[in-house]
Amino acid sequence: MAQEGLLVSAFYILVFTAVLITYRVLRGPTLPDRVVGLNTITTKIVVIIAIVSVMRGEYYLIDLAIVLLMVNSVGGLILAKYMERRGGSGA
Amino acid sequence: MGPEVILLLLGEAVMVFGALGIIRFPDVYTRLHAATKCDTGGAMSIILYLVITMDAPALVRAKFLVLAFLIAMMNPMVSHALARGAYRYGVKPEVVVDMYAWDNP
């Protein structure tokens, strides 16, 4: 059916953009570049988990997506605090 | 298929152009700009499409709406903290006018 094909194409486009951003994570010139890339990839993975949860009809996966989003935001705040306190040696 | 497909297509387009911006922009702050637009707008649009079109109990739809609300609250907060941390870390913006340095000498 048509809606299934739409969701599968959305899944593949999201995976493709995540692979594109992996370039910035691997070859970012500074540390904040890599942190920005990792945050973006994790949010894309949250959306991918939501799409898979609707596609397979297994709705318990959405709890996993909510927990992953919360862990990602707390990790981003801790990395920002680390960069702020370290200072001085950036390029 | 109805008019709600526009939400899905808009989300996918925002995701692709955000990824291109993260690759091609010259600076941490402009990349952060592209990443915030891509994450918040695209993810909320796709999740709203899922909420509209799926056939599930009301509790599951409420969980998806909670996920969209959390994305809208937490993502700008993390982006703000990352921009501030990058400036204190020592990355200079490649712009002519640096207004953060004016306010915080």
N, CA and C atoms of all chains as a GROMACS GRO file, in nm:
protein
  588
    1MET      N    1   0.084  -0.120   0.000
    1MET     CA    2   0.000   0.000   0.000
    1MET      C    3   0.087   0.124   0.000
    2ALA      N    4   0.024   0.236  -0.030
    2ALA     CA    5   0.101   0.356  -0.062
    2ALA      C    6   0.169   0.414   0.061
    3GLN      N    7   0.099   0.409   0.177
    3GLN     CA    8   0.156   0.474   0.295
    3GLN      C    9   0.281   0.401   0.342
    4GLU      N   10   0.281   0.268   0.327
    4GLU     CA   11   0.400   0.190   0.364
    4GLU      C   12   0.521   0.231   0.281
    5GLY      N   13   0.498   0.249   0.147
    5GLY     CA   14   0.608   0.292   0.061
    5GLY      C   15   0.660   0.430   0.098
    6LEU      N   16   0.569   0.521   0.134
    6LEU     CA   17   0.612   0.655   0.177
    6LEU      C   18   0.700   0.647   0.301
    7LEU      N   19   0.658   0.563   0.399
    7LEU     CA   20   0.737   0.555   0.522
    7LEU      C   21   0.873   0.492   0.497
    8VAL      N   22   0.878   0.390   0.406
    8VAL     CA   23   1.007   0.328   0.376
    8VAL      C   24   1.100   0.426   0.308
    9SER      N   25   1.046   0.508   0.214
    9SER     CA   26   1.131   0.607   0.147
    9SER      C   27   1.180   0.714   0.245
   10ALA      N   28   1.094   0.752   0.340
   10ALA     CA   29   1.136   0.849   0.442
   10ALA      C   30   1.249   0.793   0.528
   11PHE      N   31   1.236   0.663   0.562
   11PHE     CA   32   1.341   0.594   0.639
   11PHE      C   33   1.474   0.597   0.566
   12TYR      N   34   1.472   0.566   0.436
   12TYR     CA   35   1.599   0.564   0.362
   12TYR      C   36   1.659   0.702   0.345
   13ILE      N   37   1.574   0.806   0.326
   13ILE     CA   38   1.628   0.942   0.313
   13ILE      C   39   1.693   0.986   0.444
   14LEU      N   40   1.631   0.948   0.558
   14LEU     CA   41   1.691   0.986   0.687
   14LEU      C   42   1.824   0.917   0.709
   15VAL      N   43   1.834   0.788   0.672
   15VAL     CA   44   1.962   0.718   0.686
   15VAL      C   45   2.068   0.783   0.597
   16PHE      N   46   2.028   0.824   0.475
   16PHE     CA   47   2.123   0.889   0.383
   16PHE      C   48   2.176   1.020   0.440
   17THR      N   49   2.088   1.104   0.500
   17THR     CA   50   2.136   1.229   0.558
   17THR      C   51   2.226   1.204   0.679
   18ALA      N   52   2.195   1.097   0.756
   18ALA     CA   53   2.282   1.066   0.870
   18ALA      C   54   2.422   1.027   0.821
   19VAL      N   55   2.429   0.952   0.711
   19VAL     CA   56   2.560   0.916   0.655
   19VAL      C   57   2.633   1.039   0.604
   20LEU      N   58   2.558   1.137   0.546
   20LEU     CA   59   2.621   1.262   0.501
   20LEU      C   60   2.684   1.337   0.619
   21ILE      N   61   2.614   1.343   0.732
   21ILE     CA   62   2.665   1.422   0.845
   21ILE      C   63   2.782   1.350   0.913
   22THR      N   64   2.793   1.219   0.893
   22THR     CA   65   2.908   1.146   0.949
   22THR      C   66   3.041   1.203   0.899
   23TYR      N   67   3.040   1.261   0.776
   23TYR     CA   68   3.161   1.327   0.725
   23TYR      C   69   3.205   1.439   0.818
   24ARG      N   70   3.107   1.518   0.865
   24ARG     CA   71   3.141   1.630   0.954
   24ARG      C   72   3.190   1.580   1.090
   25VAL      N   73   3.135   1.467   1.136
   25VAL     CA   74   3.180   1.414   1.265
   25VAL      C   75   3.323   1.362   1.254
   26LEU      N   76   3.354   1.293   1.144
   26LEU     CA   77   3.488   1.234   1.132
   26LEU      C   78   3.594   1.338   1.105
   27ARG      N   79   3.561   1.442   1.024
   27ARG     CA   80   3.663   1.533   0.977
   27ARG      C   81   3.633   1.678   1.015
   28GLY      N   82   3.564   1.699   1.131
   28GLY     CA   83   3.543   1.835   1.177
   28GLY      C   84   3.674   1.897   1.221
   29PRO      N   85   3.698   2.023   1.188
   29PRO     CA   86   3.827   2.082   1.226
   29PRO      C   87   3.841   2.097   1.377
   30THR      N   88   3.733   2.128   1.448
   30THR     CA   89   3.744   2.150   1.592
   30THR      C   90   3.648   2.058   1.666
   31LEU      N   91   3.657   2.062   1.800
   31LEU     CA   92   3.569   1.979   1.883
   31LEU      C   93   3.421   2.019   1.873
   32PRO      N   94   3.384   2.148   1.874
   32PRO     CA   95   3.240   2.182   1.865
   32PRO      C   96   3.174   2.134   1.736
   33ASP      N   97   3.250   2.127   1.625
   33ASP     CA   98   3.193   2.073   1.502
   33ASP      C   99   3.148   1.929   1.521
   34ARG      N  100   3.232   1.850   1.584
   34ARG     CA  101   3.196   1.709   1.605
   34ARG      C  102   3.076   1.695   1.697
   35VAL      N  103   3.068   1.781   1.800
   35VAL     CA  104   2.956   1.772   1.893
   35VAL      C  105   2.824   1.808   1.823
   36VAL      N  106   2.829   1.912   1.735
   36VAL     CA  107   2.709   1.951   1.659
   36VAL      C  108   2.664   1.836   1.569
   37GLY      N  109   2.759   1.771   1.502
   37GLY     CA  110   2.724   1.660   1.415
   37GLY      C  111   2.664   1.544   1.492
   38LEU      N  112   2.719   1.513   1.610
   38LEU     CA  113   2.665   1.401   1.688
   38LEU      C  114   2.524   1.429   1.738
   39ASN      N  115   2.498   1.555   1.781
   39ASN     CA  116   2.363   1.589   1.825
   39ASN      C  117   2.262   1.574   1.712
   40THR      N  118   2.301   1.621   1.592
   40THR     CA  119   2.208   1.612   1.478
   40THR      C  120   2.181   1.467   1.441
   41ILE      N  121   2.286   1.384   1.442
   41ILE     CA  122   2.267   1.243   1.407
   41ILE      C  123   2.176   1.174   1.508
   42THR      N  124   2.191   1.208   1.637
   42THR     CA  125   2.107   1.142   1.737
   42THR      C  126   1.961   1.182   1.724
   43THR      N  127   1.935   1.310   1.689
   43THR     CA  128   1.795   1.348   1.668
   43THR      C  129   1.736   1.277   1.547
   44LYS      N  130   1.818   1.259   1.441
   44LYS     CA  131   1.771   1.183   1.326
   44LYS      C  132   1.739   1.039   1.365
   45ILE      N  133   1.818   0.980   1.455
   45ILE     CA  134   1.792   0.842   1.496
   45ILE      C  135   1.663   0.833   1.577
   46VAL      N  136   1.632   0.939   1.654
   46VAL     CA  137   1.504   0.942   1.726
   46VAL      C  138   1.387   0.938   1.627
   47VAL      N  139   1.396   1.018   1.519
   47VAL     CA  140   1.288   1.019   1.420
   47VAL      C  141   1.281   0.884   1.347
   48ILE      N  142   1.398   0.822   1.321
   48ILE     CA  143   1.400   0.691   1.256
   48ILE      C  144   1.331   0.586   1.343
   49ILE      N  145   1.356   0.591   1.476
   49ILE     CA  146   1.290   0.496   1.566
   49ILE      C  147   1.139   0.517   1.567
   50ALA      N  148   1.094   0.645   1.560
   50ALA     CA  149   0.950   0.671   1.556
   50ALA      C  150   0.888   0.614   1.428
   51ILE      N  151   0.957   0.632   1.313
   51ILE     CA  152   0.904   0.582   1.186
   51ILE      C  153   0.898   0.429   1.187
   52VAL      N  154   1.002   0.364   1.240
   52VAL     CA  155   1.002   0.217   1.246
   52VAL      C  156   0.892   0.168   1.339
   53SER      N  157   0.868   0.240   1.448
   53SER     CA  158   0.763   0.201   1.542
   53SER      C  159   0.625   0.206   1.477
   54VAL      N  160   0.601   0.306   1.389
   54VAL     CA  161   0.471   0.311   1.320
   54VAL      C  162   0.465   0.205   1.210
   55MET      N  163   0.580   0.183   1.143
   55MET     CA  164   0.583   0.092   1.028
   55MET      C  165   0.558  -0.052   1.070
   56ARG      N  166   0.623  -0.096   1.179
   56ARG     CA  167   0.607  -0.234   1.224
   56ARG      C  168   0.488  -0.252   1.318
   57GLY      N  169   0.428  -0.141   1.366
   57GLY     CA  170   0.315  -0.153   1.458
   57GLY      C  171   0.355  -0.192   1.598
   58GLU      N  172   0.481  -0.175   1.634
   58GLU     CA  173   0.527  -0.208   1.769
   58GLU      C  174   0.547  -0.078   1.844
   59TYR      N  175   0.443  -0.038   1.919
   59TYR     CA  176   0.441   0.098   1.972
   59TYR      C  177   0.520   0.114   2.100
   60TYR      N  178   0.581   0.006   2.153
   60TYR     CA  179   0.662   0.027   2.273
   60TYR      C  180   0.795   0.093   2.240
   61LEU      N  181   0.832   0.096   2.110
   61LEU     CA  182   0.960   0.157   2.073
   61LEU      C  183   0.963   0.308   2.096
   62ILE      N  184   0.845   0.371   2.111
   62ILE     CA  185   0.843   0.516   2.126
   62ILE      C  186   0.899   0.557   2.263
   63ASP      N  187   0.885   0.469   2.363
   63ASP     CA  188   0.948   0.498   2.492
   63ASP      C  189   1.100   0.504   2.479
   64LEU      N  190   1.154   0.413   2.398
   64LEU     CA  191   1.298   0.414   2.371
   64LEU      C  192   1.341   0.545   2.305
   65ALA      N  193   1.257   0.596   2.212
   65ALA     CA  194   1.291   0.722   2.145
   65ALA      C  195   1.293   0.838   2.244
   66ILE      N  196   1.193   0.841   2.336
   66ILE     CA  197   1.188   0.951   2.434
   66ILE      C  198   1.310   0.948   2.526
   67VAL      N  199   1.348   0.827   2.570
   67VAL     CA  200   1.464   0.816   2.660
   67VAL      C  201   1.593   0.855   2.587
   68LEU      N  202   1.605   0.816   2.459
   68LEU     CA  203   1.725   0.852   2.382
   68LEU      C  204   1.735   1.003   2.363
   69LEU      N  205   1.621   1.069   2.340
   69LEU     CA  206   1.622   1.216   2.326
   69LEU      C  207   1.667   1.283   2.455
   70MET      N  208   1.617   1.235   2.570
   70MET     CA  209   1.656   1.296   2.698
   70MET      C  210   1.805   1.276   2.726
   71VAL      N  211   1.856   1.154   2.700
   71VAL     CA  212   1.998   1.128   2.722
   71VAL      C  213   2.085   1.214   2.632
   72ASN      N  214   2.040   1.233   2.506
   72ASN     CA  215   2.116   1.315   2.412
   72ASN      C  216   2.122   1.460   2.458
   73SER      N  217   2.009   1.513   2.510
   73SER     CA  218   2.010   1.654   2.549
   73SER      C  219   2.099   1.675   2.672
   74VAL      N  220   2.092   1.581   2.768
   74VAL     CA  221   2.176   1.596   2.888
   74VAL      C  222   2.324   1.583   2.850
   75GLY      N  223   2.356   1.490   2.758
   75GLY     CA  224   2.494   1.476   2.712
   75GLY      C  225   2.544   1.599   2.640
   76GLY      N  226   2.458   1.662   2.559
   76GLY     CA  227   2.497   1.786   2.491
   76GLY      C  228   2.524   1.898   2.590
   77LEU      N  229   2.439   1.908   2.694
   77LEU     CA  230   2.462   2.012   2.794
   77LEU      C  231   2.593   1.989   2.868
   78ILE      N  232   2.624   1.861   2.900
   78ILE     CA  233   2.748   1.832   2.974
   78ILE      C  234   2.870   1.861   2.886
   79LEU      N  235   2.862   1.828   2.754
   79LEU     CA  236   2.976   1.857   2.665
   79LEU      C  237   2.994   2.007   2.648
   80ALA      N  238   2.882   2.084   2.642
   80ALA     CA  239   2.894   2.229   2.632
   80ALA      C  240   2.959   2.288   2.756
   81LYS      N  241   2.922   2.233   2.875
   81LYS     CA  242   2.981   2.282   2.999
   81LYS      C  243   3.131   2.249   3.003
   82TYR      N  244   3.166   2.130   2.952
   82TYR     CA  245   3.308   2.093   2.948
   82TYR      C  246   3.388   2.186   2.858
   83MET      N  247   3.333   2.218   2.740
   83MET     CA  248   3.404   2.309   2.649
   83MET      C  249   3.417   2.447   2.710
   84GLU      N  250   3.310   2.489   2.782
   84GLU     CA  251   3.313   2.622   2.841
   84GLU      C  252   3.417   2.633   2.952
   85ARG      N  253   3.432   2.527   3.032
   85ARG     CA  254   3.527   2.532   3.142
   85ARG      C  255   3.670   2.510   3.097
   86ARG      N  256   3.688   2.433   2.988
   86ARG     CA  257   3.825   2.404   2.947
   86ARG      C  258   3.890   2.524   2.880
   87GLY      N  259   3.832   2.568   2.768
   87GLY     CA  260   3.868   2.697   2.708
   87GLY      C  261   4.010   2.706   2.658
   88GLY      N  262   4.032   2.816   2.586
   88GLY     CA  263   4.169   2.857   2.558
   88GLY      C  264   4.242   2.787   2.448
   89SER      N  265   4.218   2.656   2.428
   89SER     CA  266   4.304   2.581   2.338
   89SER      C  267   4.237   2.551   2.205
   90GLY      N  268   4.127   2.618   2.174
   90GLY     CA  269   4.059   2.590   2.049
   90GLY      C  270   4.133   2.649   1.931
   91ALA      N  271   4.102   2.595   1.813
   91ALA     CA  272   4.170   2.643   1.692
   91ALA      C  273   4.086   2.752   1.627
   92MET      N  274  -0.378   0.859   0.094
   92MET     CA  275  -0.295   0.978   0.070
   92MET      C  276  -0.384   1.100   0.060
   93GLY      N  277  -0.355   1.196   0.141
   93GLY     CA  278  -0.431   1.320   0.140
   93GLY      C  279  -0.338   1.439   0.144
   94PRO      N  280  -0.390   1.551   0.185
   94PRO     CA  281  -0.303   1.671   0.193
   94PRO      C  282  -0.200   1.664   0.305
   95GLU      N  283  -0.209   1.564   0.394
   95GLU     CA  284  -0.111   1.560   0.504
   95GLU      C  285   0.024   1.506   0.460
   96VAL      N  286   0.034   1.461   0.333
   96VAL     CA  287   0.164   1.416   0.281
   96VAL      C  288   0.261   1.534   0.273
   97ILE      N  289   0.204   1.656   0.263
   97ILE     CA  290   0.287   1.777   0.256
   97ILE      C  291   0.376   1.788   0.379
   98LEU      N  292   0.323   1.747   0.497
   98LEU     CA  293   0.404   1.753   0.620
   98LEU      C  294   0.527   1.663   0.608
   99LEU      N  295   0.507   1.540   0.556
   99LEU     CA  296   0.619   1.445   0.543
   99LEU      C  297   0.722   1.497   0.443
  100LEU      N  298   0.673   1.547   0.327
  100LEU     CA  299   0.766   1.595   0.224
  100LEU      C  300   0.843   1.717   0.273
  101LEU      N  301   0.774   1.807   0.347
  101LEU     CA  302   0.842   1.925   0.403
  101LEU      C  303   0.950   1.884   0.503
  102GLY      N  304   0.918   1.784   0.586
  102GLY     CA  305   1.017   1.739   0.683
  102GLY      C  306   1.139   1.678   0.617
  103GLU      N  307   1.116   1.595   0.513
  103GLU     CA  308   1.229   1.534   0.443
  103GLU      C  309   1.316   1.640   0.375
  104ALA      N  310   1.250   1.740   0.310
  104ALA     CA  311   1.328   1.844   0.243
  104ALA      C  312   1.411   1.924   0.342
  105VAL      N  313   1.352   1.955   0.459
  105VAL     CA  314   1.426   2.031   0.561
  105VAL      C  315   1.544   1.949   0.612
  106MET      N  316   1.524   1.816   0.628
  106MET     CA  317   1.634   1.730   0.674
  106MET      C  318   1.749   1.730   0.573
  107VAL      N  319   1.717   1.714   0.442
  107VAL     CA  320   1.822   1.706   0.340
  107VAL      C  321   1.899   1.838   0.331
  108PHE      N  322   1.826   1.951   0.332
  108PHE     CA  323   1.896   2.079   0.319
  108PHE      C  324   1.974   2.113   0.446
  109GLY      N  325   1.925   2.067   0.563
  109GLY     CA  326   2.004   2.087   0.685
  109GLY      C  327   2.134   2.010   0.681
  110ALA      N  328   2.130   1.886   0.626
  110ALA     CA  329   2.254   1.807   0.614
  110ALA      C  330   2.352   1.874   0.518
  111LEU      N  331   2.300   1.928   0.406
  111LEU     CA  332   2.388   1.999   0.312
  111LEU      C  333   2.450   2.121   0.378
  112GLY      N  334   2.370   2.194   0.460
  112GLY     CA  335   2.424   2.309   0.529
  112GLY      C  336   2.532   2.272   0.629
  113ILE      N  337   2.512   2.159   0.702
  113ILE     CA  338   2.613   2.116   0.798
  113ILE      C  339   2.743   2.079   0.726
  114ILE      N  340   2.732   2.023   0.607
  114ILE     CA  341   2.856   1.988   0.535
  114ILE      C  342   2.923   2.111   0.478
  115ARG      N  343   2.846   2.203   0.419
  115ARG     CA  344   2.906   2.305   0.334
  115ARG      C  345   2.933   2.439   0.402
  116PHE      N  346   2.875   2.466   0.518
  116PHE     CA  347   2.892   2.599   0.578
  116PHE      C  348   3.032   2.613   0.638
  117PRO      N  349   3.085   2.736   0.645
  117PRO     CA  350   3.228   2.753   0.677
  117PRO      C  351   3.262   2.759   0.825
  118ASP      N  352   3.164   2.758   0.916
  118ASP     CA  353   3.193   2.800   1.052
  118ASP      C  354   3.110   2.716   1.150
  119VAL      N  355   3.149   2.713   1.276
  119VAL     CA  356   3.073   2.635   1.374
  119VAL      C  357   2.934   2.694   1.394
  120TYR      N  358   2.925   2.827   1.399
  120TYR     CA  359   2.798   2.891   1.434
  120TYR      C  360   2.697   2.881   1.321
  121THR      N  361   2.744   2.894   1.196
  121THR     CA  362   2.651   2.877   1.084
  121THR      C  363   2.607   2.731   1.071
  122ARG      N  364   2.699   2.638   1.100
  122ARG     CA  365   2.660   2.496   1.098
  122ARG      C  366   2.557   2.468   1.207
  123LEU      N  367   2.573   2.533   1.323
  123LEU     CA  368   2.478   2.514   1.433
  123LEU      C  369   2.341   2.570   1.394
  124HIS      N  370   2.339   2.680   1.321
  124HIS     CA  371   2.215   2.737   1.269
  124HIS      C  372   2.142   2.635   1.181
  125ALA      N  373   2.215   2.577   1.084
  125ALA     CA  374   2.155   2.477   0.994
  125ALA      C  375   2.109   2.355   1.072
  126ALA      N  376   2.189   2.311   1.172
  126ALA     CA  377   2.154   2.191   1.247
  126ALA      C  378   2.028   2.213   1.329
  127THR      N  379   2.011   2.332   1.387
  127THR     CA  380   1.892   2.357   1.469
  127THR      C  381   1.766   2.360   1.384
  128LYS      N  382   1.773   2.427   1.267
  128LYS     CA  383   1.656   2.428   1.178
  128LYS      C  384   1.620   2.287   1.137
  129CYS      N  385   1.719   2.211   1.096
  129CYS     CA  386   1.698   2.076   1.046
  129CYS      C  387   1.636   1.989   1.154
  130ASP      N  388   1.693   1.991   1.274
  130ASP     CA  389   1.643   1.903   1.379
  130ASP      C  390   1.501   1.939   1.420
  131THR      N  391   1.482   2.064   1.465
  131THR     CA  392   1.354   2.098   1.525
  131THR      C  393   1.240   2.095   1.423
  132GLY      N  394   1.254   2.170   1.313
  132GLY     CA  395   1.146   2.180   1.217
  132GLY      C  396   1.116   2.048   1.148
  133GLY      N  397   1.220   1.982   1.098
  133GLY     CA  398   1.199   1.858   1.024
  133GLY      C  399   1.145   1.747   1.110
  134ALA      N  400   1.202   1.729   1.230
  134ALA     CA  401   1.158   1.620   1.317
  134ALA      C  402   1.015   1.641   1.364
  135MET      N  403   0.980   1.766   1.402
  135MET     CA  404   0.843   1.789   1.447
  135MET      C  405   0.743   1.771   1.333
  136SER      N  406   0.781   1.810   1.212
  136SER     CA  407   0.690   1.794   1.098
  136SER      C  408   0.664   1.646   1.069
  137ILE      N  409   0.771   1.565   1.068
  137ILE     CA  410   0.754   1.422   1.040
  137ILE      C  411   0.673   1.354   1.149
  138ILE      N  412   0.695   1.390   1.277
  138ILE     CA  413   0.622   1.325   1.386
  138ILE      C  414   0.475   1.366   1.384
  139LEU      N  415   0.445   1.491   1.343
  139LEU     CA  416   0.305   1.532   1.330
  139LEU      C  417   0.236   1.455   1.218
  140TYR      N  418   0.309   1.428   1.108
  140TYR     CA  419   0.253   1.345   1.001
  140TYR      C  420   0.221   1.206   1.053
  141LEU      N  421   0.313   1.148   1.132
  141LEU     CA  422   0.288   1.014   1.187
  141LEU      C  423   0.166   1.013   1.279
  142VAL      N  424   0.151   1.118   1.362
  142VAL     CA  425   0.036   1.126   1.454
  142VAL      C  426  -0.094   1.134   1.376
  143ILE      N  427  -0.094   1.212   1.266
  143ILE     CA  428  -0.218   1.228   1.190
  143ILE      C  429  -0.258   1.099   1.121
  144THR      N  430  -0.162   1.029   1.057
  144THR     CA  431  -0.200   0.921   0.968
  144THR      C  432  -0.208   0.784   1.033
  145MET      N  433  -0.151   0.762   1.151
  145MET     CA  434  -0.148   0.623   1.199
  145MET      C  435  -0.280   0.588   1.267
  146ASP      N  436  -0.308   0.455   1.269
  146ASP     CA  437  -0.426   0.405   1.339
  146ASP      C  438  -0.380   0.333   1.465
  147ALA      N  439  -0.392   0.402   1.578
  147ALA     CA  440  -0.340   0.350   1.705
  147ALA      C  441  -0.429   0.404   1.816
  148PRO      N  442  -0.421   0.345   1.938
  148PRO     CA  443  -0.497   0.401   2.049
  148PRO      C  444  -0.452   0.542   2.087
  149ALA      N  445  -0.536   0.610   2.163
  149ALA     CA  446  -0.511   0.751   2.193
  149ALA      C  447  -0.388   0.769   2.280
  150LEU      N  448  -0.356   0.668   2.363
  150LEU     CA  449  -0.239   0.681   2.451
  150LEU      C  450  -0.111   0.684   2.370
  151VAL      N  451  -0.105   0.606   2.261
  151VAL     CA  452   0.014   0.604   2.176
  151VAL      C  453   0.030   0.738   2.104
  152ARG      N  454  -0.082   0.794   2.056
  152ARG     CA  455  -0.075   0.926   1.994
  152ARG      C  456  -0.028   1.031   2.093
  153ALA      N  457  -0.073   1.020   2.219
  153ALA     CA  458  -0.029   1.115   2.322
  153ALA      C  459   0.121   1.103   2.345
  154LYS      N  460   0.174   0.978   2.338
  154LYS     CA  461   0.319   0.962   2.354
  154LYS      C  462   0.396   1.028   2.241
  155PHE      N  463   0.345   1.017   2.116
  155PHE     CA  464   0.412   1.083   2.004
  155PHE      C  465   0.408   1.234   2.021
  156LEU      N  466   0.294   1.288   2.071
  156LEU     CA  467   0.287   1.433   2.092
  156LEU      C  468   0.383   1.477   2.202
  157VAL      N  469   0.400   1.392   2.306
  157VAL     CA  470   0.499   1.423   2.411
  157VAL      C  471   0.639   1.428   2.352
  158LEU      N  472   0.668   1.335   2.259
  158LEU     CA  473   0.800   1.335   2.194
  158LEU      C  474   0.823   1.463   2.113
  159ALA      N  475   0.719   1.508   2.039
  159ALA     CA  476   0.732   1.632   1.961
  159ALA      C  477   0.752   1.752   2.054
  160PHE      N  478   0.679   1.754   2.168
  160PHE     CA  479   0.693   1.864   2.263
  160PHE      C  480   0.834   1.866   2.324
  161LEU      N  481   0.887   1.747   2.356
  161LEU     CA  482   1.022   1.743   2.414
  161LEU      C  483   1.126   1.788   2.313
  162ILE      N  484   1.109   1.750   2.184
  162ILE     CA  485   1.204   1.798   2.082
  162ILE      C  486   1.198   1.950   2.074
  163ALA      N  487   1.076   2.007   2.077
  163ALA     CA  488   1.062   2.153   2.067
  163ALA      C  489   1.122   2.224   2.187
  164MET      N  490   1.121   2.160   2.306
  164MET     CA  491   1.175   2.227   2.424
  164MET      C  492   1.326   2.210   2.436
  165MET      N  493   1.377   2.086   2.410
  165MET     CA  494   1.516   2.056   2.446
  165MET      C  495   1.616   2.094   2.339
  166ASN      N  496   1.576   2.091   2.211
  166ASN     CA  497   1.673   2.111   2.104
  166ASN      C  498   1.729   2.252   2.097
  167PRO      N  499   1.646   2.359   2.105
  167PRO     CA  500   1.703   2.494   2.109
  167PRO      C  501   1.788   2.520   2.233
  168MET      N  502   1.751   2.455   2.347
  168MET     CA  503   1.831   2.473   2.468
  168MET      C  504   1.973   2.419   2.449
  169VAL      N  505   1.983   2.298   2.392
  169VAL     CA  506   2.115   2.238   2.371
  169VAL      C  507   2.195   2.319   2.268
  170SER      N  508   2.127   2.372   2.165
  170SER     CA  509   2.199   2.450   2.064
  170SER      C  510   2.255   2.579   2.123
  171HIS      N  511   2.174   2.644   2.210
  171HIS     CA  512   2.221   2.766   2.276
  171HIS      C  513   2.345   2.737   2.362
  172ALA      N  514   2.337   2.629   2.441
  172ALA     CA  515   2.450   2.594   2.528
  172ALA      C  516   2.573   2.560   2.445
  173LEU      N  517   2.554   2.494   2.329
  173LEU     CA  518   2.669   2.458   2.246
  173LEU      C  519   2.734   2.581   2.184
  174ALA      N  520   2.652   2.680   2.142
  174ALA     CA  521   2.711   2.802   2.085
  174ALA      C  522   2.793   2.876   2.189
  175ARG      N  523   2.737   2.886   2.311
  175ARG     CA  524   2.810   2.954   2.419
  175ARG      C  525   2.938   2.880   2.454
  176GLY      N  526   2.930   2.747   2.462
  176GLY     CA  527   3.049   2.668   2.493
  176GLY      C  528   3.154   2.677   2.385
  177ALA      N  529   3.112   2.681   2.258
  177ALA     CA  530   3.209   2.694   2.149
  177ALA      C  531   3.279   2.828   2.154
  178TYR      N  532   3.205   2.934   2.190
  178TYR     CA  533   3.270   3.066   2.197
  178TYR      C  534   3.370   3.071   2.312
  179ARG      N  535   3.333   3.016   2.428
  179ARG     CA  536   3.425   3.014   2.541
  179ARG      C  537   3.543   2.920   2.516
  180TYR      N  538   3.523   2.818   2.430
  180TYR     CA  539   3.630   2.723   2.399
  180TYR      C  540   3.738   2.790   2.316
  181GLY      N  541   3.703   2.897   2.243
  181GLY     CA  542   3.804   2.970   2.170
  181GLY      C  543   3.786   2.973   2.021
  182VAL      N  544   3.672   2.921   1.969
  182VAL     CA  545   3.650   2.924   1.825
  182VAL      C  546   3.598   3.063   1.787
  183LYS      N  547   3.674   3.132   1.702
  183LYS     CA  548   3.634   3.266   1.662
  183LYS      C  549   3.540   3.258   1.542
  184PRO      N  550   3.429   3.334   1.543
  184PRO     CA  551   3.339   3.334   1.426
  184PRO      C  552   3.399   3.410   1.309
  185GLU      N  553   3.375   3.358   1.189
  185GLU     CA  554   3.430   3.419   1.068
  185GLU      C  555   3.333   3.523   1.014
  186VAL      N  556   3.304   3.623   1.093
  186VAL     CA  557   3.213   3.729   1.051
  186VAL      C  558   3.281   3.863   1.075
  187VAL      N  559   3.217   3.968   1.025
  187VAL     CA  560   3.276   4.101   1.038
  187VAL      C  561   3.241   4.158   1.175
  188VAL      N  562   3.113   4.143   1.216
  188VAL     CA  563   3.068   4.202   1.340
  188VAL      C  564   3.049   4.092   1.443
  189ASP      N  565   3.116   4.103   1.559
  189ASP     CA  566   3.108   4.003   1.664
  189ASP      C  567   3.041   4.067   1.784
  190MET      N  568   2.907   4.056   1.793
  190MET     CA  569   2.835   4.131   1.895
  190MET      C  570   2.847   4.066   2.032
  191TYR      N  571   2.880   3.934   2.037
  191TYR     CA  572   2.897   3.871   2.168
  191TYR      C  573   3.019   3.930   2.239
  192ALA      N  574   3.125   3.963   2.162
  192ALA     CA  575   3.244   4.023   2.222
  192ALA      C  576   3.216   4.166   2.269
  193TRP      N  577   3.120   4.234   2.205
  193TRP     CA  578   3.086   4.368   2.253
  193TRP      C  579   3.019   4.361   2.389
  194ASP      N  580   2.926   4.266   2.405
  194ASP     CA  581   2.851   4.260   2.530
  194ASP      C  582   2.933   4.199   2.643
  195ASN      N  583   3.026   4.105   2.610
  195ASN     CA  584   3.106   4.039   2.713
  195ASN      C  585   3.254   4.062   2.686
  196PRO      N  586   3.308   4.172   2.730
  196PRO     CA  587   3.449   4.200   2.699
  196PRO      C  588   3.543   4.113   2.780
   0.00000   0.00000   0.00000
